Amino acid sequence: MTITDTIISHQRAQVFGDHPKVNLVEPCRIGNGILQVTPEMKGYYRKLYNSTKVLPGFFIPASGSGSRMFQFLYDFIEEPNDVNRGQVERFLNHLEDFAFYRKIDRPMKDRLENGKVDLSGFVRYIVSEEGLGLGMLPKGLVPFHYYGYFILNPFQEHVLQAATLNGGISKAHFTVNPKFKKLIADSIEEVRRLSGYDIIAEFSCQDEDTDSIAFSTDGDIVEVEPGRALTRPSGHGALLDNLNEMDDAILFIKNIDNVQHGSVSEHSMDDFRLLGGILLEVNEKLRQVVSGGEVDREALKLLISEYQLAYSTMFVDELTDRELIDWMNRPRRVCGMVKNEGQPGGGPFWVKNKNGKVSKQIVEKAQISNEGEQFTVMVKSSHFNPVMLACDVHDLNGNKLNLKNFRDDDSYFVVRKRYHGKDILFAEQPGLWNGGMADWMTIFVEVSSLSFSPVKTVLDLLDTAHR
């Protein structure tokens, strides 16, 4: 990363200046921003998706480390307490239920069974290069599930489920740590050979030029060594550059750790069919609204109301046909939302923008004031963002759009971390599905909570969705 005085000045202003706050109007709810689709209509949308000749692509950020999955083991060894002690007991009592147990060599299994291995030694065996090395791998390479004699990691599961979704053909793009690209590609090639599916896997990496400069709380640049600034990846919002290279007619976006065991994955695949079908239907209805360069305003109002595309339809009579066509010719996304059961992360809200207009946004809790009226609005949210999106990055004539034109640059995050015992601050770019998609046409749809089973710690793999 080339650091210029201009970059330093800009990032310092972001970190220490007045950070723009999100202005929540109200949470999106069923009937007011979130669609609740009847079983009959779900069947219609899924059938519509199944009838398309378009091969969708999957875009899956996947560079995150697996070390956090085992953090409670490290914590127990360094500073045991009742919480991590209980986690460790559960981990050891269910050790044989984890897919990676099948990778443990026989001598280690014998020592475990005979009680001749100490916990710290076993932790090192699980996470370090001298053993299984799971803490050294990206999360997507940690074995999640087993099928008889086979164990699969999330990269393998995602391409297999995409192939199941699309009749034996799979196309997936993963953003990865370049250090592990070959290992990831080899693991996907293995399931391609074994399954016989037509699997297309593509990879890209987060551009290091998007990294952020770390500052001390005094505003000084933190240095790794004299003359070399400490930098940090600027969040998944930096992956907008990677997404901007995609040209698929339908793009599904999901997280690498939200993948279910194949025996229970049909709920998730059905929900992606639902999201894809709605996207296809809305695209076609938008095209019908525009005929010969003129806009059928009444039809547009009905469409806006049917899919809750805007807070109000009043603007339709205020804009020219050209302005309305521009409003329709934006990237479009259909976002699954699950009922909020206390998960950390973002949710769907109506938000007032700087220009005074109200739009639908996925907002992270970190963007919201933790006191006063805004906090009250936040806690009333009924739904949660599981990161299940069906996207079209083209205008209504099929021309690829530049996604950078639809980002809100002011929706960045200021992050506080520890480095060598001291606090550091740096800016993260607007989140990929938060400010990175701020000006997209957005539809929120309630989906099954069974489609959301993320793996944040290794203990999550003991849940029903992963067994």
N, C-alpha and C positions, 0 to 999 in steps of 0.2 A: 504494500500500500504506500503510495506516494503522498506524503503529508505536506501540504502547503500552508502558508500563513492564512489563506482564505478559509481552508478547511478547518484549521484550528479555531479561528475566530467564530465561524458559523457554529461549530459543535459546542464551543464554550458558551455561546449565547443560548443554545438550546438547553444545555444542562443547568445553567445558572440564571437564565432569564425567566420571564413569566411564562410558565408552561400552560398552554391552552387547556381548559377543562371542557369536558363533554357536558352539554346542556340537555339533560334528559327531560322529555315532556311527560312520557308515561311508558310503562312496559307494554310491549306487544302481547296481546292475549288472543285466545280463540275468538274469532269474529271481529277482532280489532287488530289486524296485522298478522295473525297466524291462521292459516287454513286448517280446518279439521275435515278430512275427506271421508265420506261415507264408504262402507265396504264395497258398495256397487261401483262408485266412482274410482275407488282404488283399482278394482278389476279392470275398468275401462282404461285408466292411464297405463297400467302395466301391460295390457294388451297392445296399446298404442306404441309403447316402447319396444315391445317384442317384435312388432311389425316393421320397425325401421330397418333400413339397409345400412345405416351408418354405424361404423365401428367406433365406439367411444374410446377415449383414452383416459387413463387414470393418472393423476398428478399427486404424488405422495411424498411429502417432506420426510426424510429418513436419515438424517445425519446425527440425531441425538444419541448420546452415550448410554450404554446399558448399566453404567456404574451406579446410577441413582436407584435402580431397582433393588440393589443390595445394600443401600445406605444404612439400614437399621442394623445390619451385621457389624459394620464398622463402628457405628455409634455404641453398640453394646460392649464391644471390646474396649473402646476408649473411655466410655462413661456410662456404665450400666444403670438402668432405672426400671421402674415397673413396666413402662410402656414397651421399651425395646426388649426387655426380658420376655414379655409375653409374645412378642413377634418372633423372637428367636425360637421359643418353645414350639410355636405353631409351625415354623419353618422346618425344624428338625423332625417333628412328629409326622409331617406330611412329605418328607423328603422323597419318598418313592413315588409320589403322585406327580412330581415335576418331570417334564419331558427330558430335561438335561440330566436327570438321574441316570438315564441309560448311557450317558457318555462317561460316567465316573468309572475309572478302571477298577478291576477286581481287587487288587491289593488295598485300595482305599476303602472299597465297600467292606472288605473283611475287617479292617481296623474300625470302621464305623460300627459294624455289628458287634464287635468285641469290646467296644468302648475304649479303644486304645488310641484315639486321636483327640487332641485338645481342640477346643472351638476355634481359637485363633489360627491354628494350623489348617483347620478345615476351611475357614474363610479364605485364607490365602490360596488354598487349592482351588476353590470355586472361582475367585475373581482374578487371580494373577496369572501371568504367562507361564509360570512353573506348573500350573495345573490346567483347569479348563479355560481359564482366561476370560470368563464371561464379563467381568468388570472392565475389560480392556476393549470390548467389542461395541459397535453400534447396537442399539437396542434391537434393531431389525435382524441381527444375526444371532440373537439369543434364542435357543430352541423354546418355543411356546407350547406346541401340541405334539402328541404322538398318535399314530394310527398303526396299531399292531407293532410291527418291527420298525416302522419308519417314524422319524421325528422331523418336524418341520419348523422353520423359523418364519417370522412375519413376511419377509420378502417372498418366500416361496408360497405362503398362504395367500397373499394378495394376488399374485399372478394366477394361481389356480382358481381362486374365486372369481376373478375377472373372466377367466376362460369359461367357467361354469355359467356365468351371467350372460355370456355372448356366444353360446353354442360352440365352444371349443377353441375360440380365438381370444387372445389376450394381448392388450397393449398397455403398458404401464411405464411411466416416467418417474424415477426416483431421484430426489436430490440427496447426495451422499457425501460422506467424508472421502476425499480422493484416496486416502491411505488404504481404504477397504474396498475400493471399487472392484478389483479383480476377484476378491473373495466373494463379494455379493453376486457378481456376474456368474461365477462358477456355481454357486448354490442354486441360482435360477436355472442355469443350463442343466443341472442335475434333474430338476423336476420336469423340465421340458422333455428330456430323454425318457424319463420314466412314465410320464403321463401321455405322451404322444400329442399333446395340445400344441397349437400354433401360438407360441409365446414370443412377443416382441417386448424386450426390455431396453429402456433407454436411461441414461444417467447424466446428471449435471451436478455441478458443485456451486456452493454459494461463493460469489465473487469476493475475494479478499479485499478488493478496493472499496467494498461497501462497509468494511469494519469501522467500528467507532473508537475514538481516542478516549482513554481513561484519564479522568482528572481526580486530583485529591479534593478534599472538601474545601481547601483553600483556593481552588481554581487552578492549581499548577498541574502541568502534564506529568503523569506518573511514568517513570522510565523503568524499563527492564534492565537496562545498562545505560551508562552515560551516552546521550545522543540518540537513543533508540526508545521511542514511545511505546508504552504498553497499549495494545489495542484489543478489542473484544468484538466477536461477531455481533452484528446489529439487529439480531432477532429474525424471526421468520418473514418479517416484512421485506427483508432484502431479497427474498426469493421471488418477488414480483418480476425481477429481471428474467428469472428462469421461466416463470409462467408465461411471460410475454413472448417467449419463443414458441409456445405451443400453438398449433393451428388445427386441432381436432374440432369437428363440428359439435361434438358433445364432450365436455371434459368433466369427469368426476374427480372431486378432491376429497381426500380423507387422510387421517393420521396413521402413521405406521403401526402404532400400538393398539389401534382399535380394529382388531380382526378376531373373529370368533372361530372356535373349533368347527370344522366342516360339518359335523353332525347337527349343529344348531345355527349355521350361518344363513339359512334361508330367509330369516327375518330381515337381516341386513340387505341381502340381495333383492328381496322384494321391495324394500324401501328405496333402494337405488333405482329400481325399475319405475317406481312411483314418481320419484323426483325427475327422472329422465322423461317420462311421459308428459308430466306437467310442462316441462321446458319445451318440448316439441309442440304441445298444444298452444301454449302462449305465443311462441314464435309464429305459428300459422295465423292465429287470430290477429296479431299485430300487423302482419303483412296484409290481411284482409281490410284492416282499418285504413290503410293507405292505398288509394286507387288512383292511378294517373297523376300522382303528385299531390292529390287532395286528401284531406283527412276527414273521415266520417266521425264527427265529434261525438255524436250520441253513442255510436258503437264503441268509441274509445272510453267514454265514461262508464259504460256497462262493463267493459273489460277491466278497467281500473277497480271498479267495485267488486267484481267477481273474484279477482285475485288479490284484492287489497294492495294494489301497487303504489298507492299514494295516500296521504293523510286525508286529502279532500280532492274532489274533482273540479273545484272552482277554477283552477288554473287553466283548464282546457279551453274555456271561453275567453281567457285573457291573452293567450299566446297566438301567434300567427301559425299557419300551416307549417312553414319552414321550421319554426321553433319547436312545434310538436313532433315533427319528424326527427329533429335532432334529439329530442327527449326520448323517443323510441329507439333510436339508433345508438344505444349504449350497450355495453356488456350486460348480460343477463345471468342471474344466478337464482336457483331454487335451492333453498337451504332447509335441511331437515332440522327440526327442533324437538327435543325430548322434554318431558315434564321435569321440572326442577326438583331434585331430591337432595339438595345441599352440596352439589358438586362445585369444586372451585372452577373459575373460568368465566367465560363471557356468556352473554345472553342477548335476546332480541328486544330492542327498544325503539320507540319513536324519539328522534333526536332533532333539536332545533339547531340548524347550521348557522354559520356566521352571517349569511345573507338573510336570515330570518325564516327560511323555508324549513319545513319539517320533512324528514325522510326516515326510512327504516335502516337501522344499523345494528351490527353485532358489536357489542361493547364489552370490553374487559373490565373487571372490577377495579383494576389498577388505574383505569381512566376516570374513575368516579370518586368524588369527594366522600370521605368516610364519616361525614357528619352533616346535619342539617337536612334540608328538603331533598337534595339529590340522593342522599343515603336512603331516605324513606322511600323514594321512587324505586331505587335499586332493589330493596328487600321485598318489594311487592311483585317482583318478576316471577312469572309462573313457569317459564321454560328456560332451557339451557342449550347452549350450542355444542353439539357433539362433533362438529366438523364433518358434515356430510353434505356436499354441495354438488349440484349438477349445473354446469356453466356453459354459456355460449359466448365466445370472445369475438364474434363477428357482428357487423351491422345486419340489417334485415335483407340486404342484397348479397350477403355472404362475404363481404370484404373484411379482412382481418383488421381489428382495432388496436391502437396503441394503448395498452392498459395503463401506462403511466399518466395518461391524460385524465384518468378517472380516480386518481388517488388524492387523498387529503393530506398534504405534507405536514399540517399542524397536528396531526393525530399521533405524534411520536410518543415514546415512553422514556422516562428518566429512570435508570436502574441503579440501585445501590448494592454493591458487593464488597467482599473483604479480599484484600490482597496483601500478603505478608503482614497480617495483623492489623491493617489499617483500612478504613472505608475508602472505596473508590466510587466514582459516579461516571456514567456514560449514557449516551442516548441510543435508544433502539428505534429503528424505522417504524412507521405506521404498520401495525400488524397486517399480515397478508389478507385475512378475511375481515379485518376491522377497518382501519383507515385506508389500507391498501385497496379496498373495494368500496370506498365511501360513496362514489357516484355511480355505482352499478344499479341497474333495475333489479329489485330484490323481491323475492317471494319467500315467505316463511311457511313451512308445512309441518304439522305435528307428525312425528314418526314414532315407531315403537321404541320403548326404552331397552328392549332386547337387542336393538341394533347398536347399543352403546355399551361397550365393555372394555374400556382402556386398561392397559397394564402399566400402572405407575410404580408399583413395587412388585417383587416376585410373588408376594402373597396373593396378588390379584389373580394369578394363574390357577388358584384353587377355586375360583368362582365357577358356577355352573356353565357359563358361556365358554369356558376354556377346557372343558373336560368331556 
